[in-house]
Amino acid sequence: MKKSLNIQPEQTLRTECGRSIDHVFRAIKLMRDEKHNFHIIYRTFDDEYIYSFCNPFLETDTITYNIISEAEAKSIFLAKLSEDNARELFEVPSAAATQLSL
């Protein structure tokens, strides 16, 4: 059995504008589109949204992180997430609560 623990240095996300964001998030969602690109959205505890895009077939070590608005995040992710995942990432009412009774 190993007697030591390998501790990695603390990692933070650095946005394009140079802002560093802690590595603890309220929600993280990963989505793959029809072209096999990965879209990642992070929601911070300050209700900011950080967006990243990755093409796994390109050999690059550079990943760009951008702070985007909730509206932009919803336009990218909302239609492609299940109701539970959307509720976790966004503050959306559940479908059951929004149904009209006739």
C-alpha positions as CSV (number, residue, x, y, z in Angstrom):
1,M,0.0,0.0,0.0
2,K,1.2,3.5,-0.8
3,K,2.4,5.4,2.2
4,S,2.4,8.9,0.6
5,L,-0.3,11.0,-1.0
6,N,0.5,12.9,-4.2
7,I,-1.0,16.4,-3.8
8,Q,-1.5,18.3,-7.0
9,P,-1.1,22.1,-6.9
10,E,-4.3,24.0,-6.6
11,Q,-5.7,24.8,-10.0
12,T,-7.8,27.7,-11.0
13,L,-9.5,28.7,-14.2
14,R,-8.1,31.8,-15.8
15,T,-10.5,33.7,-18.1
16,E,-9.5,35.5,-21.3
17,C,-9.6,38.8,-19.5
18,G,-7.1,37.4,-17.0
19,R,-9.4,36.8,-14.0
20,S,-8.8,33.7,-11.9
21,I,-11.7,31.7,-10.7
22,D,-11.5,29.2,-7.8
23,H,-11.9,25.5,-8.7
24,V,-15.1,25.0,-6.6
25,F,-18.3,25.4,-8.6
26,R,-22.1,25.2,-8.0
27,A,-22.5,23.2,-11.2
28,I,-20.5,21.9,-14.1
29,K,-22.1,20.6,-17.3
30,L,-20.4,19.0,-20.3
31,M,-22.2,18.6,-23.6
32,R,-21.0,17.1,-26.9
33,D,-22.4,18.5,-30.1
34,E,-23.1,16.7,-33.4
35,K,-19.5,17.6,-34.6
36,H,-18.0,15.9,-31.5
37,N,-17.0,19.3,-30.0
38,F,-17.2,19.6,-26.2
39,H,-19.0,22.5,-24.6
40,I,-18.4,23.0,-20.9
41,I,-20.3,25.5,-18.7
42,Y,-19.4,26.2,-15.1
43,R,-21.7,28.0,-12.7
44,T,-19.9,29.7,-9.8
45,F,-21.3,30.3,-6.3
46,D,-21.6,34.0,-7.3
47,D,-24.0,32.9,-10.2
48,E,-21.5,33.7,-12.9
49,Y,-21.2,31.4,-16.0
50,I,-17.9,30.4,-17.5
51,Y,-17.9,28.8,-20.9
52,S,-15.3,26.7,-22.5
53,F,-15.2,25.0,-25.9
54,C,-12.9,22.1,-26.9
55,N,-12.4,20.2,-30.1
56,P,-10.9,16.8,-29.0
57,F,-9.4,16.1,-32.4
58,L,-7.2,19.2,-32.4
59,E,-3.9,18.8,-30.7
60,T,-3.7,21.9,-28.5
61,D,-3.1,22.5,-24.9
62,T,-4.9,25.9,-24.9
63,I,-8.4,26.0,-23.5
64,T,-10.1,29.4,-23.4
65,Y,-12.5,30.3,-20.6
66,N,-15.0,33.1,-21.1
67,I,-17.4,34.7,-18.6
68,I,-20.8,34.8,-20.3
69,S,-24.2,35.9,-19.3
70,E,-26.9,33.6,-18.1
71,A,-28.9,34.3,-21.3
72,E,-25.9,33.2,-23.4
73,A,-25.5,30.1,-21.3
74,K,-29.1,29.2,-21.7
75,S,-29.0,29.7,-25.5
76,I,-26.1,27.2,-25.7
77,F,-27.2,24.6,-23.2
78,L,-30.9,24.9,-22.1
79,A,-32.5,23.0,-25.1
80,K,-29.9,20.2,-24.9
81,L,-30.1,19.4,-21.2
82,S,-32.5,17.2,-19.3
83,E,-34.9,18.9,-17.0
84,D,-32.9,17.9,-13.9
85,N,-29.6,19.1,-15.4
86,A,-31.2,22.4,-16.5
87,R,-32.6,22.9,-13.0
88,E,-29.2,22.3,-11.5
89,L,-27.4,24.7,-13.8
90,F,-30.1,27.4,-14.2
91,E,-32.9,28.6,-12.0
92,V,-35.7,27.3,-14.1
93,P,-39.2,26.2,-12.9
94,S,-39.9,22.6,-13.3
95,A,-42.1,21.5,-16.2
96,A,-44.6,20.0,-13.7
97,A,-45.0,23.3,-11.9
98,T,-45.5,25.3,-15.1
99,Q,-48.2,23.1,-16.7
100,L,-51.6,24.7,-17.0
101,S,-54.5,22.9,-15.6
102,L,-57.7,23.2,-17.6
